[in-house]
């Protein structure tokens, strides 16, 4: 049976990495983050998506071993 956690984990991990990298490259652009009260939302959401993706991949790998 196909485990849906693997593609979801890969998707969130890849998108999280891309968004985090974009946030690091646009860190010096204060004008872009003025609407979000100066917070670099790209880094924050990118890291959260990466963590979620890695958790999904961890649970998928843990299930395969059992």
C-alpha positions as CSV (number, residue, x, y, z in Angstrom):
1,X,0.0,0.0,0.0
2,X,1.3,3.5,-0.9
3,X,2.1,5.7,2.1
4,X,1.0,9.2,1.5
5,X,3.4,10.6,4.2
6,X,6.4,10.2,1.9
7,X,5.3,12.5,-1.0
8,X,3.8,15.0,1.5
9,X,7.0,15.0,3.5
10,X,9.1,15.5,0.4
11,X,6.9,18.2,-0.9
12,X,6.8,20.2,2.4
13,X,10.6,19.7,2.8
14,X,11.5,20.9,-0.7
15,X,9.1,23.9,-0.6
16,X,10.3,24.8,3.0
17,X,13.9,24.8,1.8
18,X,13.1,27.0,-1.2
19,X,11.1,29.5,0.9
20,X,13.8,29.7,3.6
21,X,16.5,30.3,1.0
22,X,14.4,33.0,-0.6
23,X,14.0,34.6,2.9
24,X,17.7,34.6,3.5
25,X,18.4,36.3,0.1
26,X,15.7,39.0,0.8
27,X,16.7,39.6,4.4
28,X,18.1,43.0,3.7
29,X,15.0,44.3,1.9
30,X,13.1,45.9,4.8
31,X,10.5,47.4,2.4
32,X,9.3,43.9,1.5
33,X,8.5,42.9,5.1
34,X,6.9,46.2,6.2
35,X,3.4,44.7,6.1
36,X,4.4,41.9,8.4
37,X,5.7,44.3,11.1
38,X,9.3,43.7,10.0
39,X,9.3,39.9,10.5
40,X,10.9,37.8,7.8
41,X,7.9,35.6,7.2
42,X,9.6,33.6,4.5
43,X,12.2,32.3,6.8
44,X,9.7,31.6,9.6
45,X,7.2,29.7,7.4
46,X,10.0,28.0,5.4
47,X,11.5,26.5,8.6
48,X,8.1,25.5,9.9
49,X,7.3,23.7,6.5
50,X,10.7,22.0,6.6
51,X,10.2,20.8,10.1
52,X,6.7,19.5,9.2
53,X,8.0,17.7,6.2
54,X,10.8,16.1,8.1
55,X,8.4,14.9,10.8
56,X,6.2,13.3,8.1
57,X,9.2,11.6,6.6
58,X,10.3,10.4,10.0
59,X,6.9,8.8,10.7
60,X,6.9,7.2,7.3
61,X,10.3,5.7,7.8
62,X,9.4,4.6,11.4
63,X,6.3,2.8,10.1
64,X,8.2,0.9,7.4
65,X,10.6,-0.6,10.0
66,X,7.8,-2.0,12.2
